[in-house]
Amino acid sequence: MAESRLIQGRYRLLDVIGRGGMGEVWRAVDESLGRRVAVKCLKPMGAQPDTGIAPVLRERFRREARVAASLQHRGVTVVHDFGESDGVLYLVMELLEGRNLSQLLEENRQRPLPVHDVVDIAEQVADALAYTHERGIVHRDLKPANIMRLTDGEVKICDFGIARLGESMGLTSRLTGTGIAMGTPHYMSPEQIGGGPVDHRSDLYSLGCVLYEIATGVPPFDHEDAWAVLVGHRDTPPQPLRTHRDDIPDPLQRIVLDLLAKAPEGRPADAKDLRRRISTSIDRAVPHLTHSGQAPSPGVRFAPHSGALPALPTWTTGMTGGHRATGGAARPEPVDPPAGLTGEWTTGIDSRRVAAAPVLTAPRRPTPSPESLAVLASRHSAGLSLGRLGRWEEAGEVHRAVAAEREHALGPDHPDTLASRYEVAFTLSRTGRAADALREFERVADGRAQALGVDHADTLAARQESAYVLGQLGRHFEAHEIYTAVLASRERTMGPDHPDTLRCRHNLGFSLSRLGRLEDSFAMAADVASARARVLGPDHPDTLVTRYEVAYTLGQLGRWPEALETYRQVATARARALGADHPDTLAARYEVGIGLGRLGHTDQALELYQRLVADRSRLSGPRHPETLRARHGLGVNLGRLGRWEEALTEAREVSSLRSGVLGADHPDTLVSRREVAVCLGWLGRWNDALTVYEGVALARERVLGIDHPDALASRNDEAHCLEQLGRRAEAVELYRRVAALRERRGS
């Protein structure tokens, strides 16, 4: 199917025009009728055929697709056809020319739309919802990205029926990363959040969220933390629209706030009632407003969002709220395991209510109550959130407690128990306990192989993490062997271009570089970068991560002009895709500075690091590790310019701060202490330099071992310092000792 780009001998696929959680959308031509169409494939093109789609899911797809195809209204996207080809389910829809509301807000520089446009959009969407609700069809995922404004001003709702398709087929269970199966956090109704019955009034609430955002520039609950967003929808009254923008007419504000009533009974009775209220109250109030497409008048005031959150646990602070209309693309994070029971373990159970379902367990194990499972799921999410905040020790404590309770309630080999054990291992790896993490990951991999199968994605994920930890332990050959085996399994079960397969190939390329096989590493990284650009897009964060690795390997190969240019391209693309202040963008800028320094462009490197220090301090504070990393780079380049007194002052300050923040023996602290010694040496203060070099060498031997490359490099520094002091015999003896240790390590 992917090779011919022709479905059923009729629909010729031209190019991908969108990707999301439910697959791909292609621009295509219906060769039978000679018209241009859009084809939505509910699985990426080129992925391995899924011949194992259960008959019940095929039938559910056909039923829901027929519902979508039955809708004939100017405000609803037309579905022309549907079917299955080579294991890929697809729908053929009308091709729309225009922008969705999310794009309109972004093109308007995240400013709200003119009031006249907001009212016009509200009227047209209300008309479309009135039509679909009369037929008993609820959208369930109404948001700015699903509402199109065409070039002629007509408004259409997209993906009617597709939301239920995704729900039925398990395709949308990962939208929020918080265990919420349907909807997008910024636009979900309280009843969706609570798992209660959902009817047409849930769509009205979501429409209220959309109208609030396009009228004010921000969603009603504008938090980066998904849990805080959900709690806001459930418990917090929204700020009046005029808090953000004082030219909002009172009738419009009243209608939007009514749509956002917590209880469905407090909202308009139905979309017809909403349409009537718009016509009788707003239309008379805004005849003078500007026409669509014009910017708001200069007198419009946009106040910052200042709604206070209700009291929340501290662990909710860093949870991601997912994509909202006006935000830039966020860097994808590793997908959290579902908060309830896994689908594989509960076949036949409605995925929306899986966290509250009875557990399939051994016959004599008591069935845990839905309430206890929900509590454990919530605590599991709390642990994940602590990890996102970098609070790995606390996250580990939470996951260990949840793992113990899940093991008691569900059994040691239940997927949810193993999911908690997996997170325990992850926290161990992030707190420097690599050996303990390795044992835990191996245990999880064995348990998942027994419960789910050796080729199951969760089993492979655990094996892949064990390889990563082996790399942390310096056991790169063993890591390479596991990556190679996992890659073979992923290619066999998922196909060569599946994102998880490409992630494994990326990791394999990384391990090759650590084995000294730099040319092989470069070739694999370049190949993965090309594949990710083709599958995910050239500016996708995963593509840019691999291009970053390409640049790193080029630097290791001494090809610094190419490395610098690649780092620059990555930094530019990340700024465009993620934002100028995103941590990944700033990381790429740091590496640009490394390249400039390596090529002798020291003045440029110094200027870059000065700006980077200012940006890091503004965003994260002066004591943040990444701020200190940028300051370290600044100090190095001061030294390269011969400004050694300034470089020494900077190195001492950074070393002291790193010791307080990271610990006296942290590798970064020791790097800064070494830089102090370098500066002392250049200033001719060799006795002082020797004292510092000896301290760094002893610390590295204590932490890493006497034959670790960094410890040996420190002893070489010490020997060089002894030479400068005229203590040649001691220097020669130390050089010999280092050479013997290196020979022993190599053998």
C-alpha positions in Angstrom: 0.0 0.0 0.0 2.7 2.5 1.0 4.9 1.6 -2.1 2.2 2.2 -4.7 0.5 5.0 -2.8 -2.7 3.8 -4.3 -5.6 2.6 -2.1 -8.1 0.1 -3.6 -6.9 1.1 -7.1 -8.7 4.4 -6.7 -7.2 6.9 -4.2 -3.8 8.1 -5.2 -1.9 9.5 -2.2 0.2 12.6 -2.9 1.7 14.0 0.3 1.1 14.0 4.1 -0.7 17.1 5.3 -1.1 16.2 8.9 -0.1 13.7 11.6 -1.5 13.0 15.0 -2.3 10.4 17.6 -4.7 8.6 15.2 -2.4 8.3 12.2 -1.9 10.4 9.1 -3.9 12.6 6.8 -2.9 12.6 3.1 -3.7 14.9 0.2 -5.0 12.6 -2.5 -6.8 12.3 -5.8 -9.9 10.1 -6.3 -8.9 8.8 -9.8 -12.4 7.4 -10.4 -14.1 10.8 -10.1 -11.1 13.1 -10.8 -11.5 15.1 -7.6 -9.0 16.0 -4.8 -9.7 14.5 -1.4 -8.2 14.0 2.0 -7.5 10.4 3.1 -7.1 9.8 6.9 -5.2 6.5 7.6 -5.8 5.3 11.2 -2.2 4.0 11.2 1.0 5.5 9.7 1.5 4.6 6.1 4.5 2.3 5.6 4.0 0.6 9.0 3.7 -3.1 9.0 0.2 -4.3 7.9 -2.0 -5.1 10.9 -3.7 -8.2 9.7 -4.7 -9.0 13.3 -7.3 -6.3 13.7 -10.1 -8.0 15.6 -13.3 -8.5 13.6 -15.3 -6.6 16.3 -13.0 -3.6 15.8 -13.4 -3.8 12.1 -17.2 -3.8 12.5 -17.1 -1.0 15.0 -15.0 1.0 12.5 -17.5 0.4 9.8 -20.4 1.4 12.0 -18.8 4.6 13.2 -17.5 5.5 9.7 -21.1 5.0 8.4 -22.3 7.4 11.0 -19.7 10.0 10.0 -20.5 9.5 6.3 -24.2 10.0 7.0 -23.7 13.6 8.1 -24.6 16.0 5.4 -24.4 19.6 6.7 -22.4 22.5 5.4 -20.8 22.8 8.9 -19.5 19.2 9.0 -16.7 17.8 7.0 -18.0 15.3 4.4 -16.8 11.7 4.6 -17.0 10.2 1.1 -15.8 6.7 1.6 -14.1 4.3 4.1 -12.5 0.9 4.1 -9.5 -1.2 4.9 -6.4 -1.8 2.7 -3.5 -4.0 3.7 -4.4 -3.8 7.4 -4.8 0.0 7.4 -8.3 1.4 8.1 -8.9 4.6 6.2 -11.6 7.3 5.6 -11.8 9.5 2.5 -13.0 13.0 3.2 -13.5 16.3 1.4 -10.2 18.3 1.1 -10.6 21.6 2.9 -8.7 24.8 2.0 -8.2 27.1 4.9 -6.9 27.1 8.5 -8.1 25.6 11.7 -8.6 27.9 14.7 -5.4 26.8 16.3 -3.5 27.9 13.2 -5.5 31.2 13.0 -4.4 32.0 16.5 -0.8 31.2 15.9 -0.8 33.3 12.7 -2.3 36.1 14.7 0.8 35.9 17.0 -1.3 34.3 19.7 -3.6 37.3 20.0 -7.4 36.8 20.1 -9.5 37.0 17.0 -11.8 40.0 16.4 -15.1 39.8 18.2 -17.0 39.8 15.0 -15.1 36.6 13.9 -15.7 35.0 17.3 -19.4 35.5 17.0 -19.5 34.3 13.4 -17.6 31.1 14.4 -19.9 30.5 17.4 -23.0 30.8 15.2 -21.7 28.4 12.5 -20.4 25.8 15.0 -23.7 26.0 16.9 -25.6 25.3 13.7 -23.4 22.3 13.0 -23.8 20.9 16.5 -27.5 21.4 16.5 -27.6 19.2 13.3 -25.4 16.4 14.7 -26.9 16.4 18.2 -30.4 15.9 16.8 -29.0 12.7 15.3 -27.6 11.5 18.6 -24.0 12.1 17.6 -21.6 13.7 20.1 -18.2 14.8 18.9 -16.3 14.3 22.3 -13.1 16.0 21.2 -14.1 19.5 20.1 -11.0 21.8 20.1 -9.5 24.6 17.9 -7.6 22.1 15.8 -10.9 20.3 14.9 -12.6 23.5 13.7 -11.7 24.8 10.2 -12.4 28.3 8.9 -12.2 28.0 5.1 -10.9 30.7 2.8 -14.5 31.8 2.0 -15.3 32.3 5.7 -17.3 29.0 6.1 -16.6 27.1 9.3 -16.6 23.3 9.4 -16.2 20.8 12.3 -13.8 18.0 11.5 -13.5 14.4 12.8 -17.1 13.7 13.8 -17.3 10.1 14.6 -13.5 9.8 14.5 -13.2 10.4 18.2 -15.4 7.5 19.0 -13.5 5.4 16.5 -10.2 6.2 18.3 -11.8 5.4 21.6 -13.1 2.1 20.5 -9.8 1.1 19.0 -7.5 2.3 21.8 -6.0 5.0 19.5 -6.6 7.9 21.8 -5.8 6.6 25.2 -2.5 8.4 25.3 -3.7 11.9 24.5 -3.2 13.4 27.9 -0.5 11.4 29.6 -2.6 11.3 32.8 -4.8 8.3 32.2 -7.7 10.3 30.6 -8.8 8.3 27.6 -10.6 10.9 25.6 -10.4 14.6 24.9 -7.7 17.2 25.2 -7.1 18.7 28.7 -7.7 22.3 27.9 -11.1 21.6 26.3 -12.5 18.7 28.4 -15.8 18.9 30.2 -16.0 18.1 33.9 -18.1 15.0 33.2 -15.4 13.7 30.8 -12.8 14.2 33.5 -14.8 12.4 36.1 -15.6 9.5 33.8 -19.3 10.1 34.0 -21.9 9.9 31.2 -21.2 12.2 28.3 -24.0 13.8 26.1 -24.4 16.7 23.8 -23.8 19.2 26.6 -20.2 18.0 26.9 -19.7 19.3 23.3 -21.2 22.7 24.4 -18.7 22.9 27.3 -15.8 22.2 24.9 -17.2 24.8 22.5 -17.2 27.3 25.4 -13.5 26.5 26.0 -12.8 27.2 22.3 -14.7 30.4 22.2 -13.1 31.6 25.4 -9.6 31.0 23.9 -10.2 32.6 20.5 -11.9 35.6 22.2 -9.1 36.1 24.8 -6.0 34.4 23.5 -5.8 31.9 26.4 -7.8 28.8 27.4 -10.1 29.2 30.4 -7.6 27.3 32.6 -4.2 28.2 31.2 -1.7 26.0 33.0 1.2 23.8 31.7 0.3 21.2 34.3 -2.3 18.8 33.0 -3.6 17.9 36.4 -4.1 21.5 37.3 -6.0 22.1 34.0 -8.3 19.2 34.8 -8.9 20.3 38.4 -9.6 23.8 37.0 -12.3 22.4 34.7 -13.8 20.4 37.6 -13.6 22.9 40.5 -12.6 26.4 39.5 -14.9 29.1 38.1 -13.3 30.6 35.0 -12.1 34.2 35.0 -14.5 36.5 33.2 -13.5 37.1 29.6 -13.2 40.9 30.2 -10.4 40.2 32.7 -8.3 39.5 29.6 -9.9 41.9 27.1 -12.1 44.8 27.9 -14.0 45.1 24.6 -15.8 41.8 24.9 -19.5 42.5 24.8 -21.4 41.5 28.0 -23.8 39.2 26.1 -20.9 37.2 24.6 -19.2 37.0 28.0 -22.4 35.7 29.6 -23.0 33.0 26.9 -19.4 31.7 27.1 -19.5 31.5 30.9 -22.8 29.7 30.7 -21.3 27.2 28.3 -18.6 26.7 30.9 -21.0 25.8 33.7 -19.6 22.9 35.8 -22.9 21.0 35.8 -24.4 20.1 32.4 -27.8 21.4 33.6 -26.3 24.9 33.9 -25.4 25.1 30.2 -27.7 26.0 27.3 -30.2 23.2 26.9 -28.9 22.4 23.4 -27.1 23.9 20.4 -30.4 25.2 19.1 -30.9 27.2 22.3 -27.3 28.4 22.0 -27.9 29.6 18.4 -31.0 31.4 19.5 -29.2 33.2 22.3 -26.4 34.3 20.0 -29.0 35.7 17.5 -31.1 37.5 20.0 -28.5 38.9 22.3 -25.0 39.1 20.7 -25.9 40.0 17.1 -27.7 43.1 18.1 -24.9 44.1 20.4 -22.0 43.9 17.9 -23.2 45.3 14.5 -20.3 47.8 14.4 -17.4 45.4 14.9 -14.6 44.9 12.4 -14.9 42.2 9.7 -13.1 38.9 9.8 -9.4 39.0 9.4 -8.8 42.5 10.7 -6.6 43.0 13.8 -8.3 44.1 17.1 -8.4 47.9 17.5 -5.5 49.6 19.2 -7.5 50.3 22.3 -8.0 46.7 23.1 -6.3 45.7 26.3 -5.1 42.1 26.8 -4.6 41.3 30.5 -2.3 38.4 31.5 -4.1 35.3 32.8 -4.1 35.5 36.6 -6.6 32.9 37.7 -5.5 31.3 41.0 -5.5 27.5 41.2 -7.2 25.7 44.0 -4.9 24.0 46.5 -3.1 21.2 44.7 -0.5 18.7 45.7 3.0 19.9 44.9 3.6 17.0 42.6 1.2 18.5 40.0 3.3 21.5 39.2 5.3 20.1 36.3 2.8 17.9 34.5 2.3 18.8 30.8 -1.1 19.9 29.6 -0.5 18.7 26.1 -1.0 20.9 23.1 -3.3 24.0 23.3 -4.2 26.2 20.4 -1.9 29.1 21.0 1.2 27.2 22.2 4.1 26.1 20.1 4.8 22.5 19.5 6.0 20.9 22.7 8.8 18.4 22.7 7.3 14.9 22.9 8.0 13.2 26.2 8.2 9.5 26.8 4.6 8.1 26.8 3.5 7.2 30.3 1.9 3.8 30.8 -1.9 4.0 31.2 -3.0 4.9 34.7 -5.3 1.9 35.0 -5.1 -1.7 33.9 -3.4 -2.3 30.6 -5.5 -3.2 27.6 -3.7 -6.5 26.9 -4.6 -7.7 30.4 -8.2 -6.6 30.2 -9.3 -7.6 26.7 -12.9 -6.8 26.1 -13.1 -4.1 28.8 -14.1 -0.6 27.7 -10.8 1.3 27.7 -12.5 4.4 29.1 -13.4 2.7 32.3 -10.5 0.3 32.5 -9.1 1.9 35.7 -12.3 1.1 37.5 -12.8 -2.4 36.0 -12.4 -5.7 37.8 -9.0 -7.3 37.5 -8.3 -10.5 35.6 -6.2 -12.3 38.1 -5.4 -15.7 39.6 -8.6 -17.4 40.8 -7.9 -17.1 44.6 -6.6 -13.5 44.6 -9.3 -11.1 46.0 -10.6 -8.7 43.4 -9.5 -5.2 44.3 -12.1 -2.5 44.5 -12.4 0.0 41.7 -11.7 2.8 44.3 -8.4 1.2 45.3 -7.3 0.8 41.7 -8.1 4.4 41.0 -6.1 5.5 44.1 -3.1 3.5 42.9 -3.4 4.9 39.4 -3.5 8.5 40.8 -0.4 7.8 43.0 1.4 6.3 40.0 0.7 9.5 38.0 2.0 11.5 41.0 5.3 9.6 40.8 5.6 10.3 37.1 5.0 14.0 37.8 7.7 14.1 40.5 10.1 12.6 37.9 9.2 15.3 35.4 10.1 17.8 38.0 13.5 16.1 38.5 12.6 15.0 42.0 13.8 11.5 41.4 14.3 10.4 45.0 10.7 11.3 45.9 9.4 9.7 42.7 11.2 6.5 43.6 9.6 6.4 47.0 6.2 6.8 45.5 6.7 4.1 42.8 8.2 1.6 45.3 5.1 2.0 47.5 2.7 1.7 44.6 4.6 -1.3 43.2 4.3 -3.1 46.6 0.6 -2.4 46.8 -0.1 -3.4 43.2 1.9 -6.6 43.7 -0.3 -7.4 46.7 -3.5 -6.5 44.9 -2.8 -7.8 41.4 0.2 -10.1 41.6 3.9 -9.7 40.8 3.6 -10.3 37.1 0.5 -8.2 36.4 1.3 -5.5 33.8 0.4 -2.7 36.2 2.8 -4.0 38.9 5.5 -4.3 36.3 4.7 -0.8 35.1 5.4 0.5 38.6 8.6 -1.7 38.8 9.7 -0.1 35.5 9.3 3.4 37.0 11.3 2.3 40.1 14.1 1.2 37.8 13.9 4.5 35.9 14.2 6.5 39.1 17.2 4.4 40.2 19.0 5.1 36.9 18.4 8.8 37.3 19.7 8.9 40.9 23.1 7.3 40.0 22.2 3.8 41.2 22.8 2.2 37.8 23.5 -1.3 39.0 20.3 -1.4 41.0 18.4 0.0 38.1 19.8 -2.7 35.8 18.6 -5.5 38.1 15.2 -4.0 38.3 14.9 -3.5 34.5 16.0 -7.1 33.9 13.4 -8.3 36.4 10.7 -6.2 34.6 11.8 -7.5 31.2 11.6 -11.1 32.3 8.2 -10.5 33.9 6.8 -8.8 30.8 8.2 -11.5 28.6 6.2 -14.1 30.6 3.0 -12.0 30.9 3.0 -10.2 27.5 5.4 -12.0 25.3 9.1 -11.4 24.3 8.2 -9.2 21.3 5.6 -7.1 23.2 6.4 -3.3 23.0 6.5 -3.1 26.8 9.0 -6.0 27.1 11.2 -4.4 24.4 11.0 -1.0 26.3 12.3 -2.6 29.5 15.1 -4.4 27.6 16.0 -1.2 25.8 16.3 0.7 29.1 18.5 -2.1 30.5 20.8 -1.5 27.6 20.8 2.3 28.4 21.8 1.5 32.0 24.6 -0.8 30.8 25.9 2.2 28.9 25.8 4.2 32.1 27.9 1.5 33.7 30.4 1.7 30.9 29.4 -1.8 29.6 28.9 -0.6 26.1 29.5 -3.9 24.4 26.7 -5.6 26.3 24.5 -2.6 25.7 25.3 -2.9 22.0 24.3 -6.5 22.0 20.9 -5.8 23.6 20.2 -2.8 21.3 20.9 -5.0 18.3 18.5 -7.8 19.5 15.8 -5.3 20.4 16.2 -3.6 17.0 15.7 -6.9 15.2 12.6 -7.6 17.2 11.2 -4.1 16.6 11.9 -4.3 12.8 10.2 -7.6 12.7 7.1 -6.6 14.7 6.7 -2.9 13.9 8.5 -2.3 10.7 11.8 -0.4 10.0 10.2 3.1 10.0 8.1 2.8 13.2 9.1 5.6 15.6 10.0 3.0 18.3 12.2 1.2 15.8 13.9 4.4 14.9 14.4 5.3 18.6 16.2 1.9 19.0 18.4 2.6 16.0 19.2 6.0 17.4 20.3 4.4 20.7 22.3 1.8 18.8 24.2 4.5 17.0 24.9 6.2 20.3 26.4 3.0 21.7 28.5 2.6 18.6 30.1 5.9 19.2 30.9 4.9 22.8 32.6 1.8 21.5 34.9 4.0 19.4 33.2 3.0 16.1 32.7 6.6 15.1 32.3 6.1 11.4 29.7 3.4 12.0 28.0 5.7 14.5 27.9 8.6 12.1 26.5 6.5 9.3 23.7 5.1 11.5 22.8 8.5 13.0 22.7 10.1 9.6 20.5 7.2 8.3 18.1 7.5 11.3 18.0 11.3 10.9 16.9 10.9 7.3 14.3 8.3 8.2 12.9 10.4 11.0 12.7 13.4 8.8 10.7 11.3 6.2 8.4 9.7 8.8 8.0 12.4 11.4 9.0 15.6 9.5 12.3 17.5 9.4 11.5 19.7 12.4 10.1 17.0 14.6 11.9 16.9 18.0 13.0 13.3 17.5 14.5 14.1 14.1 16.4 17.0 15.7 17.6 14.8 18.5 19.2 12.5 16.0 20.6 15.4 14.0 22.1 16.6 17.2 23.8 13.2 17.6 25.1 13.5 14.0 26.7 16.8 14.9 28.2 15.3 18.1 29.8 12.4 16.1 31.1 14.8 13.5 32.8 16.7 16.3 34.3 13.4 17.6 35.6 12.7 14.1 37.3 16.2 14.1 34.9 17.4 11.3 34.1 20.6 13.3 33.0 22.9 10.4 30.3 20.3 9.5 29.5 19.8 13.2 29.1 23.5 13.8 26.8 23.9 10.8 24.7 21.0 11.9 24.4 22.3 15.4 23.3 25.7 14.1 20.7 24.1 11.9 19.4 22.1 14.9 19.3 25.2 17.1 17.4 27.2 14.4 14.9 24.3 13.8 14.3 23.8 17.5 13.7 27.5 18.0 11.1 27.4 15.2 9.4 24.1 16.4 9.8 24.4 20.2 10.5 28.0 20.9 13.6 30.0 21.5 13.5 29.4 25.3 12.9 25.6 25.1 15.6 23.6 27.0 16.5 21.7 23.8 17.0 24.9 21.8 19.3 26.2 24.5 21.2 22.9 24.6 21.8 23.2 20.9 23.0 26.8 21.3 25.5 25.6 23.9 26.9 23.1 21.4 27.2 25.9 18.8 29.4 27.6 21.3 31.6 24.5 21.6 32.0 24.4 17.8 32.9 28.1 17.6 35.5 27.6 20.3 37.0 24.5 18.6 37.3 26.4 15.3 39.0 29.4 17.0 36.0 31.8 16.8 36.5 32.6 20.5 35.0 36.1 20.4 31.8 34.7 18.9 31.8 31.8 21.4 32.2 34.2 24.3 29.3 36.4 23.1 27.1 33.4 22.6 27.8 32.1 26.1 27.1 35.5 27.6 23.7 35.6 26.0 23.1 32.0 27.0 24.0 32.6 30.6 21.5 35.5 30.7 18.7 33.4 29.1 19.4 30.4 31.4 19.4 32.7 34.5 16.1 34.3 33.4 14.4 31.0 32.7 15.8 28.7 35.4 17.7 30.9 37.9 21.4 31.5 38.5 22.0 28.3 40.4 20.4 25.9 37.9 22.9 23.2 36.6 22.4 24.4 33.0 23.0 28.0 33.9 26.2 26.8 35.5 27.1 24.8 32.4 26.8 27.9 30.3 28.9 29.9 32.8 31.6 27.2 32.6 31.7 27.6 28.8 32.0 31.3 29.2 34.9 30.9 31.6 36.7 28.6 29.2 36.5 31.1 26.4 37.7 33.9 28.7 40.8 31.8 29.1 41.2 31.2 25.4 41.2 35.0 25.0 44.0 35.2 27.6 41.8 36.8 30.2 43.0 34.4 32.8 42.2 36.4 36.0 38.6 36.7 34.8 38.6 33.0 33.8 39.9 32.0 37.2 37.2 34.0 39.0 34.5 32.5 36.9 35.8 29.0 37.3 36.0 29.3 41.1 32.5 30.7 41.4 31.1 28.0 39.1 33.0 25.3 41.0 31.6 26.5 44.3 28.0 26.8 43.1 28.2 23.3 41.5 29.5 21.8 44.7 26.5 23.3 46.6 24.0 22.3 43.9 25.3 19.0 42.6 27.7 17.8 45.3 31.5 18.1 45.8 32.2 14.9 43.8 29.8 15.4 40.9 31.5 15.1 37.5 30.5 18.7 36.6 31.9 20.0 39.8 35.2 18.2 39.2 35.3 19.6 35.7 35.0 23.1 37.1 37.7 22.4 39.7 40.0 21.2 37.0 39.3 24.5 35.1 40.5 26.3 38.3 43.7 24.4 38.1 44.1 25.2 34.4 43.7 28.9 35.0 46.2 28.8 37.9 48.7 27.1 35.7 48.4 29.7 33.0 48.9 32.3 35.6 52.2 30.6 36.7 50.8 29.5 40.0 51.9 25.9 39.6 52.0 24.9 43.3 48.4 26.0 43.7 47.5 24.2 40.5 49.1 21.0 41.7 47.0 21.0 44.9 43.8 21.3 42.9 44.8 18.7 40.3 45.6 16.2 43.0 42.3 16.8 44.7 40.4 16.2 41.4 42.4 13.0 40.7 41.6 11.6 44.2 37.9 12.4 43.9 37.7 10.8 40.5 39.5 7.7 41.6 37.2 7.5 44.6 34.0 7.9 42.6 35.0 6.3 39.2 37.9 3.9 40.0 41.6 4.3 39.6 41.6 3.1 36.0 38.6 5.2 34.7 39.7 7.4 31.7 38.7 10.6 33.6 40.8 9.5 36.6 43.8 8.7 34.4 43.4 12.1 32.6 43.6 13.8 36.0 46.8 11.9 37.0 48.3 13.0 33.6 47.3 16.6 34.5 49.1 16.2 37.8 52.2 14.8 36.1 52.3 17.7 33.7 52.1 20.1 36.7 55.0 18.3 38.4 57.1 18.8 35.2 56.4 22.5 35.3 57.6 22.6 38.9 60.9 20.8 37.9 60.0 17.6 39.7 60.7 15.5 36.6 61.4 12.2 38.3 58.0 12.2 40.1 56.3 13.2 36.8 57.9 10.3 34.9 56.9 7.8 37.6 53.3 9.1 37.5 53.2 8.9 33.6 54.4 5.3 33.8 51.8 4.4 36.4 49.1 5.9 34.2 50.4 4.0 31.1 50.3 0.7 33.0 46.7 1.3 34.2 45.6 2.1 30.7 47.3 -1.0 29.3 45.6 -3.1 32.0 42.2 -1.5 31.2 42.7 -2.1 27.5 43.5 -5.8 28.0 
